[in-house]
Amino acid sequence: MTLPTSLLIEHMQEQVTFALKEDMGLGDITAQLIPDDQEIVATVISREDAVLCGQAWVNEVFSQLGGKVILDWHNKEGDLVKPNQPFLSLKGHARSILTGERTALNFLQTLSYTASVTRQYCQIVKDTPLTILDTRKTLPGMRQAQKYAVTIGGGQNHRMGLYDAFLIKENHIMAAGSIANAVKMAQKIAPGKTIEVETENLEEVAMAVSAGANIIMLDNFSYEDMTTAVNKYKGQVKFEASGNMDKERLLKVAATGVDFVSIGALTKHVQAIDLSMRVSQE
């Protein structure tokens, strides 16, 4: 299973600090209605099927609130939880539990959705060699967290940002003068970095292969043209299909032989898994 890297952990801690400050401001005035020495127990359930993701963020919320809450996870990160199945119990300082509830569930419901929808896509192509990739179409400030959730759902990350791989698109090609010029400059600027070129037709595919691209993106290609490109250049480059990818198209795209499909919907069409925390006194 994918675990948070040290860089992601640092980012997660900063995210939680900001989120708590955003929610609490100068203090949770409603929580002050409760005696400071009161303790409660609470249980978190999902009201729908979901892939559990975001435990580290929840743990960090209550750690930053003083560590007076004991969390008992009944399921592991990446487990499928069923409706009304208790997957987390909390016990301890009532004010801390109630103050942290919304922030903790906000992270959990968002990341669990990304993991869940990724799992759905991956299940469709589980009997094919096709790899599901994410994109940079993420919520601002949630890039690393959402991309982590994609891996929990069984997908893979494309590139984290603009710094770890080249993706030469139409506007880059126009500014550079040609596909060949763009690839040549990329090889000079950062030798060894993956170079991917977005293409719109088979002529551009031929240019990208000749220029030495590592991956060719087939943007809104027909199934016939995808198959043609793969059959002609398989083994020379990797192919990624992109553009209006949905669950209905996936198997047809997989049948063309492409290596990857990138799906923006994994991280941009974000909904919230319906979670609920139930509180009772000890």
DAMOMO-V633384 format. One record per backbone hydrogen bond with DSSP energy under -0.5 kcal/mol. NH is the residue of the N-H (numbers start at 1). CO is the residue of the C=O. If there is no record, write none. Layout:
nh=<NH | NH>
co=<CO | CO>
This chain:
nh=<9 | 10 | 11 | 12 | 13 | 14 | 15 | 16 | 17 | 18 | 19 | 20 | 21 | 22 | 23 | 24 | 25 | 27 | 29 | 32 | 33 | 34 | 38 | 40 | 41 | 42 | 43 | 44 | 45 | 46 | 47 | 50 | 51 | 52 | 52 | 57 | 58 | 59 | 60 | 61 | 62 | 63 | 64 | 65 | 66 | 67 | 70 | 71 | 72 | 73 | 74 | 75 | 78 | 79 | 81 | 81 | 84 | 85 | 86 | 87 | 88 | 89 | 90 | 91 | 92 | 93 | 94 | 97 | 98 | 99 | 100 | 101 | 104 | 105 | 106 | 107 | 108 | 109 | 110 | 111 | 112 | 113 | 114 | 115 | 116 | 117 | 118 | 119 | 120 | 121 | 122 | 123 | 124 | 125 | 126 | 128 | 131 | 133 | 134 | 138 | 142 | 146 | 147 | 148 | 149 | 150 | 151 | 152 | 153 | 154 | 155 | 156 | 166 | 168 | 169 | 173 | 174 | 175 | 176 | 177 | 182 | 183 | 184 | 185 | 186 | 187 | 188 | 189 | 190 | 193 | 196 | 196 | 197 | 198 | 199 | 205 | 206 | 207 | 208 | 209 | 210 | 211 | 212 | 212 | 213 | 214 | 215 | 216 | 217 | 217 | 218 | 218 | 219 | 219 | 220 | 220 | 221 | 226 | 227 | 228 | 229 | 230 | 231 | 232 | 233 | 234 | 235 | 236 | 237 | 238 | 240 | 241 | 242 | 249 | 250 | 253 | 254 | 255 | 256 | 257 | 258 | 259 | 260 | 261 | 262 | 263 | 266 | 267 | 268 | 269 | 270 | 273 | 275 | 276 | 278 | 278 | 279 | 280 | 282>
co=<5 | 6 | 7 | 8 | 9 | 10 | 11 | 12 | 13 | 14 | 15 | 16 | 17 | 18 | 19 | 20 | 21 | 24 | 27 | 28 | 30 | 31 | 35 | 92 | 280 | 90 | 278 | 88 | 276 | 85 | 274 | 81 | 112 | 50 | 79 | 54 | 54 | 55 | 56 | 57 | 58 | 59 | 60 | 61 | 63 | 62 | 91 | 69 | 89 | 71 | 87 | 87 | 52 | 76 | 50 | 79 | 46 | 82 | 84 | 44 | 44 | 72 | 42 | 70 | 40 | 68 | 38 | 93 | 94 | 95 | 96 | 97 | 100 | 101 | 102 | 103 | 104 | 105 | 106 | 107 | 108 | 109 | 110 | 111 | 112 | 113 | 114 | 115 | 116 | 117 | 118 | 119 | 120 | 121 | 123 | 125 | 259 | 261 | 156 | 136 | 139 | 142 | 143 | 144 | 145 | 146 | 147 | 148 | 149 | 151 | 150 | 132 | 194 | 196 | 167 | 169 | 170 | 171 | 172 | 173 | 178 | 179 | 180 | 181 | 182 | 183 | 184 | 185 | 186 | 190 | 166 | 194 | 215 | 168 | 217 | 201 | 202 | 203 | 204 | 205 | 206 | 207 | 208 | 209 | 208 | 195 | 195 | 238 | 197 | 215 | 216 | 240 | 199 | 217 | 218 | 242 | 218 | 222 | 223 | 224 | 225 | 226 | 227 | 228 | 229 | 230 | 237 | 233 | 233 | 214 | 216 | 260 | 218 | 246 | 246 | 249 | 250 | 251 | 253 | 254 | 253 | 239 | 239 | 131 | 241 | 133 | 263 | 264 | 264 | 265 | 268 | 109 | 273 | 45 | 43 | 276 | 277 | 41 | 39>
